[in-house]
């Protein structure tokens, strides 16, 4: 069932506000902060997302959907850079991935499928060695996103690290 236009706008505003709130305040961000930032009543937040975990799951699924689309449209180098940027943007939400109560398995499988297709294109284009496997790429992505969340991560370090990863894949 499709959402009414106003409900869809509210949902989008809530997700955008929640992304910002969690990035800024971490998992300590409250649904009240999200509602205020989104310009909606707290009841509106709870109608769309009954629990804080539901909100976190929705943010992560939205983020993963963006990455799936990007994986299908980019090179391996562009994708690695975008994944690291997304990790920085959703800094505290990514931390929530370790929370077993968050159900994002299907979205992660979708990302893995897209990365598999991306890796095959990269192999064909000579951007990745034939022996590179998708689980290795996913492990490198995970390590790079974890590193991107550290306070010592700078733009220069990001570029140098991604260059080393991409050289290793070639």
trRosetta pair geometry for C-beta under 8 A, 3 or more apart (Angstrom, degrees):
i j d omega theta_ij theta_ji phi_ij phi_ji
2 8 7.9 -18 172 -63 82 124
3 7 4.2 -130 -177 95 106 112
3 8 4.2 142 94 -62 123 82
3 11 6.4 -58 -150 -3 174 140
4 7 4.5 86 54 10 83 107
4 8 6.9 -151 88 -9 39 87
5 8 5.7 -54 -146 35 29 111
5 9 6.5 30 154 -19 63 104
6 9 5.6 -50 -147 35 34 113
6 10 6.3 36 152 -19 65 104
7 10 5.6 -51 -147 37 33 113
7 11 6.3 36 153 -21 65 104
7 48 7.8 163 -173 -83 89 106
8 11 5.7 -51 -146 35 31 112
8 12 6.4 31 155 -17 64 106
9 12 5.8 -57 -149 39 30 110
9 13 6.2 29 154 -18 65 108
10 13 5.7 -57 -146 38 30 111
10 14 6.2 32 155 -22 66 106
10 38 7.4 76 -161 157 64 124
10 40 5.4 90 -147 -94 102 147
10 44 5.5 -98 -176 176 137 127
10 48 6.9 -164 117 -48 103 139
11 14 5.7 -54 -147 35 29 112
11 15 6.4 27 155 -17 64 106
11 48 5.1 170 -106 -133 86 143
12 15 5.9 -54 -147 37 30 109
12 16 6.3 28 155 -17 65 107
13 16 5.8 -55 -146 38 30 110
13 17 6.1 27 156 -16 65 110
13 38 4.3 116 135 -160 96 94
13 39 6.4 -65 169 45 144 94
13 40 6.5 130 96 -25 127 117
14 17 5.9 -58 -145 41 27 109
14 18 6.0 28 156 -20 65 110
14 34 6.3 53 -157 158 75 110
14 35 7.6 -3 -117 -95 94 52
14 38 4.7 18 -89 -116 50 162
14 40 6.4 -44 -72 32 96 142
14 44 7.3 -154 -70 123 129 97
14 45 5.6 158 -133 -113 129 76
14 48 5.8 142 55 69 164 153
14 49 7.0 -175 145 2 140 121
14 55 7.5 -103 151 -129 108 108
15 18 5.7 -54 -141 38 28 111
15 19 6.4 35 157 -24 62 103
15 55 7.9 -171 -104 -158 61 79
15 58 6.1 -108 -106 128 108 115
15 59 6.1 167 -154 -91 85 73
15 62 6.0 90 -174 -24 140 165
16 19 5.8 -51 -151 31 29 113
16 20 6.7 24 153 -12 62 106
16 38 7.2 129 64 -106 84 89
17 20 5.8 -59 -152 40 32 109
17 21 6.0 31 153 -20 68 110
17 34 5.0 123 116 -159 110 65
17 35 7.8 146 115 -51 153 10
17 37 3.8 151 -152 102 115 108
17 38 3.8 -110 -3 -61 152 83
18 21 5.5 -54 -139 39 32 111
18 22 6.0 25 163 -14 68 108
18 29 7.4 137 -150 123 62 142
18 34 4.6 20 -84 -129 76 126
18 38 7.7 4 -31 -54 74 122
18 55 5.2 -140 -143 175 156 117
18 56 8.0 -136 162 -76 128 46
18 58 7.9 57 76 79 154 109
18 59 5.8 -127 109 -69 116 126
19 22 6.3 -60 -144 40 23 103
19 23 6.2 22 157 -18 61 112
19 59 5.5 161 -82 -139 81 120
19 89 7.5 1 172 149 115 95
19 90 6.4 -64 -152 -105 93 87
19 93 6.9 -37 -129 -35 65 146
20 23 5.8 -59 -145 39 27 111
20 24 6.1 16 160 -11 65 114
20 37 6.5 -151 76 167 124 152
21 24 6.0 -64 -145 43 26 104
21 25 5.7 -25 175 26 67 113
21 29 3.9 122 147 -156 100 143
21 30 7.9 -98 173 45 138 43
21 33 5.0 138 -136 116 135 116
21 34 5.2 -105 10 -81 159 75
21 37 6.0 -169 -59 15 110 157
22 25 6.8 -69 -116 59 23 76
22 26 6.7 17 -167 -159 59 11
22 27 6.9 28 -142 -83 93 41
22 29 5.0 -111 -81 23 52 146
22 56 7.3 125 -102 -105 157 84
22 59 6.9 104 29 134 151 178
22 90 7.3 13 97 -158 116 69
22 92 4.7 -148 162 81 79 112
22 93 4.9 72 123 -60 141 87
22 96 7.8 -41 -167 -21 137 132
23 89 6.5 -52 -109 167 143 46
23 90 6.2 -93 -82 -124 102 29
23 91 5.3 93 -140 33 74 93
23 92 5.9 -176 -104 20 28 97
23 93 7.0 -33 -66 -10 70 97
24 29 7.2 92 68 -82 82 121
25 28 5.2 -107 155 76 98 88
25 29 3.9 125 74 -70 121 83
25 33 7.0 26 13 109 158 170
25 92 7.3 -76 81 16 42 171
26 29 6.7 169 71 -18 36 87
26 91 7.9 -64 -94 108 71 98
26 92 3.9 -162 -121 -128 53 143
26 95 7.1 -10 -148 47 92 149
27 92 5.9 -156 -36 170 63 114
27 95 6.8 -108 -36 91 111 121
27 96 6.2 137 -89 -77 114 101
29 33 5.4 -110 -166 68 81 139
29 34 6.7 83 152 -51 112 93
29 92 7.7 126 -6 99 115 150
30 33 4.7 106 59 2 78 97
30 34 7.1 -138 102 -2 48 85
31 34 5.2 -49 -148 36 41 117
31 35 6.2 46 151 -23 68 101
31 42 6.4 89 126 -146 102 93
31 45 5.2 157 -177 127 104 149
31 46 7.2 63 169 -63 149 82
31 49 7.8 -160 -124 91 120 113
31 52 6.1 -121 -53 -87 105 87
31 55 7.1 176 -102 -26 96 158
32 35 5.7 -50 -146 34 31 112
32 36 6.4 30 155 -17 64 106
32 42 5.9 -19 -103 -98 66 121
33 36 5.8 -56 -148 38 30 110
33 37 6.1 25 157 -15 66 111
34 37 5.9 -61 -146 41 27 108
34 38 6.0 18 158 -13 65 114
34 45 5.8 108 99 -121 114 143
34 55 7.1 -41 -124 -159 174 154
35 38 5.9 -64 -142 44 26 105
35 40 5.5 -99 -153 79 75 75
35 41 6.3 -20 -169 151 127 16
35 42 4.5 -71 -60 -86 170 57
35 44 6.9 128 -130 58 102 94
35 45 4.7 -94 -78 -29 96 132
36 39 7.7 31 176 -70 29 34
38 44 8.0 -142 104 97 130 123
38 45 7.2 134 43 -80 146 101
40 44 4.0 -93 163 73 122 145
40 45 6.4 143 95 -46 118 78
41 44 4.9 106 60 -4 74 101
41 45 7.7 -136 102 -2 47 82
42 45 5.5 -48 -159 30 43 114
42 46 6.5 34 149 -12 70 106
43 46 5.7 -58 -147 43 35 107
43 47 6.3 43 152 -28 68 101
44 47 5.7 -46 -146 28 32 114
44 48 6.8 20 158 -7 61 105
45 48 6.3 -71 -160 43 29 101
45 49 6.1 -44 170 50 69 98
45 55 7.5 0 -178 -86 100 131
46 49 6.8 -80 -119 74 27 56
46 50 5.9 52 -169 -120 73 42
49 52 7.7 68 142 -101 116 20
49 54 4.2 175 -160 102 80 110
49 55 4.1 78 167 -68 157 79
49 58 6.2 -99 -96 0 121 141
50 54 5.5 78 47 1 68 157
51 54 4.7 109 55 -2 74 99
51 55 7.3 -135 100 -1 48 84
52 55 5.5 -53 -156 35 38 115
52 56 6.5 39 147 -19 68 104
53 56 5.5 -51 -146 37 36 113
53 57 6.2 39 154 -21 67 104
53 99 7.4 -141 -122 130 103 141
53 101 5.6 -57 -136 117 150 112
53 102 5.9 -146 -162 -89 96 74
54 57 5.7 -52 -147 36 30 113
54 58 6.4 31 153 -20 63 106
55 58 5.8 -54 -149 35 30 112
55 59 6.5 31 153 -19 64 104
56 59 5.7 -54 -150 35 32 111
56 60 6.3 27 155 -15 66 108
56 93 6.2 177 -147 -142 83 88
56 96 4.9 -101 -169 143 138 162
56 99 7.6 22 121 56 155 145
56 102 5.8 -76 107 -112 117 125
57 60 5.8 -59 -148 40 30 108
57 61 6.1 29 155 -20 66 108
57 102 5.2 -178 -81 -157 88 86
57 103 6.0 15 -126 55 138 67
57 104 5.8 -165 -143 -66 80 92
58 61 5.8 -53 -142 37 29 110
58 62 6.3 31 156 -20 63 106
59 62 5.8 -57 -150 36 28 111
59 63 6.3 28 152 -18 64 108
59 90 6.9 158 152 -138 113 124
59 93 5.2 -102 115 -139 133 148
60 63 5.5 -54 -147 38 33 113
60 64 6.1 31 155 -17 67 107
60 90 7.7 131 -96 171 62 151
60 93 6.1 -171 -70 160 83 113
60 96 7.3 -126 -56 84 129 113
60 97 6.9 139 -124 -84 143 86
60 102 6.9 68 20 170 154 132
60 104 5.0 -54 113 -101 131 151
60 107 6.8 136 125 89 89 155
61 64 5.7 -54 -144 40 31 110
61 65 6.3 37 153 -24 64 104
61 104 6.0 -151 -69 -128 78 97
61 107 4.6 -139 -122 -81 74 153
62 65 5.7 -51 -148 32 29 114
62 66 6.8 33 151 -20 61 101
63 66 5.8 -52 -156 31 32 112
63 67 6.6 27 149 -15 64 107
63 86 5.8 132 -167 -176 107 121
63 90 5.5 -16 -101 -42 153 161
63 93 7.2 147 -20 109 153 140
64 67 5.5 -55 -148 39 36 112
64 68 6.3 44 151 -26 68 100
64 104 6.9 145 -16 -178 151 118
64 107 4.2 99 85 162 153 113
64 108 6.6 -87 -133 -75 149 47
64 110 6.8 102 145 73 115 109
64 111 5.1 -90 -163 -54 100 123
65 68 5.5 -46 -146 30 33 114
65 69 6.6 34 154 -17 63 102
65 107 7.0 -69 -50 -143 73 108
65 110 7.7 3 -96 108 60 144
66 69 5.9 -56 -155 36 31 111
66 70 6.3 29 150 -17 65 109
66 86 7.1 168 90 -110 124 135
67 70 5.4 -54 -144 40 35 113
67 71 6.1 41 154 -26 67 102
67 79 7.8 87 -162 -157 83 90
67 82 7.0 162 -117 120 78 113
67 83 6.2 64 -130 -97 124 82
67 86 6.3 -69 -71 -12 110 172
67 111 5.7 18 100 -123 117 113
67 114 7.5 150 124 82 75 146
68 71 5.7 -50 -147 31 29 113
68 72 6.6 25 154 -15 61 107
68 110 5.3 -22 -98 137 143 103
68 111 5.4 -108 -75 -94 86 60
68 113 8.0 23 -135 68 107 90
68 114 4.5 171 -145 -29 69 157
69 72 5.9 -62 -155 37 30 109
69 73 6.4 -1 157 2 65 118
70 73 6.0 -79 -144 50 30 96
70 74 5.3 -2 173 -3 74 129
70 78 7.5 -139 177 126 103 101
70 79 6.0 145 131 -114 103 78
70 82 5.2 -126 169 114 158 163
71 74 6.7 -65 -113 42 19 96
71 79 5.5 65 -103 -126 64 133
71 111 7.0 128 -12 -154 152 65
71 114 3.7 101 88 143 137 114
71 115 5.5 -79 -146 -73 145 54
71 117 7.1 105 139 66 104 97
71 118 4.6 -92 -174 -45 88 135
72 114 5.5 -76 -51 -145 83 109
72 117 6.7 19 -106 90 70 136
72 118 7.4 -102 -76 -66 31 93
74 78 3.9 -121 -178 89 121 126
74 79 4.9 153 92 -57 124 82
74 82 7.0 115 39 -1 176 141
74 118 7.3 5 73 -128 73 122
75 78 4.7 95 51 9 78 102
75 79 6.8 -142 92 -7 39 90
75 121 7.9 -128 -123 116 54 117
75 122 7.0 105 -168 -96 69 90
75 125 7.4 -90 -132 84 101 163
75 127 6.5 176 -174 -90 102 168
76 79 5.7 -58 -147 37 28 113
76 80 6.4 30 157 -20 65 104
76 118 6.2 134 -87 156 71 104
76 119 7.2 74 -97 -100 116 50
76 121 7.9 -178 -44 86 89 91
76 122 4.0 50 -43 -101 128 137
76 127 4.8 165 26 134 129 136
76 128 6.1 136 -70 -44 167 111
76 166 7.0 141 116 -125 109 98
76 169 6.8 -143 152 118 149 157
77 80 6.0 -51 -147 33 30 109
77 81 6.6 27 155 -14 62 107
77 127 7.0 -117 -25 -156 92 131
77 162 7.4 96 -151 160 76 114
77 166 5.5 35 -99 -115 90 146
78 81 5.9 -61 -155 39 30 111
78 82 6.2 27 153 -18 67 110
79 82 5.7 -57 -145 38 31 110
79 83 6.2 32 157 -22 66 105
79 115 7.7 151 161 -114 150 81
79 118 5.9 40 -40 -168 167 155
80 83 5.9 -54 -147 33 29 111
80 84 6.6 26 156 -15 63 106
80 140 7.8 -35 -121 124 116 111
80 141 6.9 -131 -121 -101 73 82
80 144 6.6 3 -168 99 94 173
80 162 5.5 145 124 -144 124 107
80 165 6.4 176 -157 97 153 136
80 166 6.6 -147 29 -68 161 101
81 84 5.9 -59 -152 37 30 109
81 85 6.3 30 152 -18 66 108
81 158 8.0 85 -131 158 77 112
81 162 6.1 45 -79 -140 75 162
82 85 5.5 -54 -146 38 34 113
82 86 6.2 36 154 -22 67 104
83 86 5.6 -52 -147 35 31 112
83 87 6.5 35 151 -22 63 103
83 141 5.3 -45 141 -152 160 105
83 144 6.9 76 100 91 111 122
83 145 6.1 -79 147 -71 95 107
84 87 5.6 -50 -151 31 33 114
84 88 6.7 33 151 -18 64 102
84 144 5.2 -73 -85 146 104 110
84 145 6.2 -148 -107 -90 53 59
84 148 4.6 166 -162 -74 84 148
84 158 6.1 145 145 -151 147 111
84 162 6.8 -98 -14 -75 154 119
85 88 5.8 -55 -153 35 34 110
85 89 6.3 32 151 -19 67 108
85 148 7.9 -114 -62 -163 21 151
86 89 5.5 -54 -144 38 33 112
86 90 6.1 -2 166 12 69 110
86 145 7.7 -34 79 -120 84 114
87 90 6.6 -70 -136 56 23 84
87 91 7.1 67 154 -92 58 51
87 94 5.4 34 -143 -63 75 163
87 144 7.6 165 11 115 156 74
87 145 3.5 -177 -89 -150 152 89
87 146 7.8 -83 -171 -40 147 24
87 148 4.5 99 91 76 124 133
87 149 6.0 -93 154 -52 104 92
88 91 6.1 1 -164 -67 33 93
88 148 5.0 -95 -59 158 87 113
88 149 7.0 -167 -98 -85 53 55
88 153 7.6 -141 -95 104 112 139
90 93 4.1 -57 176 50 99 118
90 94 5.4 110 107 -33 95 90
91 94 6.3 -68 -162 26 19 107
91 95 7.3 19 148 -20 58 103
91 149 5.3 137 -142 -129 85 94
92 95 5.2 -40 -158 23 46 120
92 96 7.1 53 146 -25 64 96
93 96 5.5 -46 -164 23 43 117
93 97 8.0 65 140 -36 59 82
94 97 5.7 -21 -172 -9 49 116
94 145 6.3 -143 -159 157 152 119
94 149 6.5 -138 75 -74 134 139
95 98 6.7 -43 174 17 50 107
95 149 7.4 147 -61 -165 91 157
96 99 4.9 -30 -172 7 66 124
96 102 6.0 95 146 -44 98 156
97 102 6.8 -103 -122 74 35 143
97 104 7.3 -69 -125 46 82 141
99 102 4.8 75 86 -8 101 108
104 107 4.7 -52 -174 46 82 117
104 108 5.7 87 125 -27 88 98
105 108 5.7 -59 -147 38 30 110
105 109 6.3 31 156 -20 66 104
106 109 5.6 -52 -149 34 33 112
106 110 6.5 37 150 -21 64 103
107 110 5.5 -50 -152 32 34 115
107 111 6.7 35 149 -19 64 102
108 111 5.5 -50 -150 34 36 112
108 112 6.4 39 150 -20 66 103
109 112 5.5 -51 -147 36 35 113
109 113 6.4 39 152 -21 65 102
110 113 5.7 -51 -150 33 32 113
110 114 6.6 29 152 -15 64 105
111 114 5.7 -56 -150 38 34 110
111 115 6.2 32 153 -18 68 106
112 115 5.6 -53 -143 38 32 111
112 116 6.4 41 152 -27 63 101
112 134 6.5 92 -169 156 84 130
112 138 6.3 -2 -112 -84 91 138
113 116 5.6 -49 -153 28 31 117
113 117 6.9 28 151 -14 62 101
114 117 5.8 -53 -153 36 36 109
114 118 6.2 38 148 -20 67 106
115 118 5.2 -51 -143 39 36 116
115 119 6.1 42 154 -24 67 102
115 134 5.8 122 111 -151 101 103
115 137 5.8 -178 167 108 122 130
115 138 6.4 118 103 -72 162 86
115 141 7.5 -87 -120 -26 149 154
116 119 5.8 -51 -148 33 28 112
116 120 6.7 29 152 -18 61 103
116 134 4.7 -22 -93 -93 77 148
117 120 5.8 -52 -152 33 33 112
117 121 6.7 33 150 -16 65 103
118 121 5.8 -56 -153 37 33 110
118 122 6.2 35 149 -22 67 107
119 122 5.4 -52 -145 36 34 114
119 123 6.4 38 153 -23 65 101
119 128 6.0 -57 -157 62 74 167
119 132 6.6 -139 -162 109 116 108
119 133 8.0 45 168 -175 159 20
119 134 5.5 -146 7 -89 158 79
119 137 5.7 -136 -85 -23 125 160
120 123 5.7 -48 -149 32 32 113
120 124 6.6 33 152 -17 62 105
121 124 5.7 -57 -152 38 33 113
121 125 6.2 21 154 -9 68 112
122 125 5.8 -62 -143 46 30 104
122 127 3.9 -85 -161 75 85 111
122 128 4.0 56 123 0 113 114
122 169 7.4 -23 150 149 140 130
123 126 7.8 42 -180 -68 28 22
123 127 7.5 -79 -55 56 23 70
123 128 4.9 -57 -74 75 63 97
123 129 7.5 -22 -119 103 86 17
123 130 5.7 88 -154 -100 119 54
123 132 7.2 -162 -82 51 103 104
126 170 7.4 39 154 -139 68 96
127 166 7.6 -49 -175 -163 91 97
127 169 7.0 7 145 115 70 117
127 170 6.4 -72 -171 -90 36 91
128 132 4.7 -88 174 42 110 147
128 137 7.9 -20 -127 -80 147 122
128 169 4.7 -48 -116 162 82 103
128 170 6.6 -86 -98 -86 29 46
129 132 5.1 115 63 -23 79 97
129 169 6.8 -158 8 169 83 47
129 170 6.6 107 -40 178 80 20
132 136 5.8 -120 -162 72 74 134
132 137 6.6 73 163 -51 111 98
132 169 5.6 40 -100 -151 157 79
133 136 5.0 98 62 4 75 103
133 137 7.4 -144 101 -3 41 87
134 137 5.4 -53 -149 37 40 112
134 138 6.2 41 153 -20 70 104
135 138 5.6 -50 -144 38 34 112
135 139 6.4 39 153 -22 64 103
136 139 5.7 -52 -148 35 31 112
136 140 6.5 31 152 -17 64 105
137 140 5.7 -54 -149 38 32 111
137 141 6.3 36 151 -20 65 105
137 169 7.4 56 -98 -113 90 127
138 141 5.5 -51 -146 36 33 114
138 142 6.3 37 153 -21 64 104
139 142 5.6 -52 -149 35 32 113
139 143 6.4 31 153 -17 64 105
140 143 5.7 -53 -146 38 32 110
140 144 6.2 31 156 -18 66 108
140 165 5.4 130 -176 -150 127 120
140 169 7.7 -108 25 -65 175 111
141 144 5.8 -57 -145 39 29 109
141 145 6.2 25 158 -17 65 107
142 145 6.0 -57 -146 37 27 106
142 146 6.4 29 155 -19 63 106
143 146 5.8 -54 -149 35 30 112
143 147 6.3 29 154 -17 65 107
144 147 5.7 -54 -147 38 31 111
144 148 6.3 37 152 -26 64 106
144 161 6.6 152 -124 134 93 122
144 162 7.0 70 -139 -88 137 76
144 165 6.5 -19 -72 -59 128 161
145 148 5.5 -48 -146 31 34 116
145 149 6.9 35 155 -23 61 102
146 149 6.1 -61 -163 28 33 111
146 150 7.7 41 144 -33 62 97
147 150 5.8 -45 -164 9 44 116
147 153 5.9 129 147 -91 73 122
147 161 6.6 -154 114 -168 154 166
148 153 5.2 138 -138 -173 35 166
148 158 6.7 56 -109 -107 92 105
149 153 7.2 80 38 4 16 146
150 153 4.9 114 66 -25 80 100
152 157 7.2 49 135 -7 79 172
153 157 5.7 -135 -148 83 51 129
153 158 6.3 66 179 -62 96 90
154 157 4.6 95 49 9 77 102
154 158 6.8 -131 96 -8 41 87
155 158 5.5 -50 -149 32 31 117
155 159 6.6 30 155 -17 64 104
156 159 5.9 -55 -152 36 31 108
156 160 6.4 25 155 -13 65 109
157 160 5.8 -57 -143 41 32 109
157 161 5.9 31 159 -19 67 111
158 161 6.0 -60 -145 39 23 108
158 162 6.2 18 161 -14 63 111
159 162 6.0 -58 -143 40 26 107
159 163 6.2 30 156 -23 63 108
160 163 5.6 -55 -150 33 29 114
160 164 6.6 30 153 -19 64 103
161 164 5.8 -53 -152 33 33 110
161 165 6.5 31 152 -17 66 105
162 165 5.6 -52 -146 37 36 113
162 166 6.1 30 157 -16 68 109
163 166 6.0 -58 -143 41 27 107
163 167 6.2 31 156 -21 64 107
164 167 5.8 -54 -146 36 28 111
164 168 6.4 30 154 -20 62 108
165 168 5.7 -60 -155 36 29 113
165 169 6.6 27 151 -19 65 105
166 169 5.6 -50 -147 33 36 112
166 170 6.6 34 153 -18 65 103
167 170 5.8 -58 -151 36 33 109
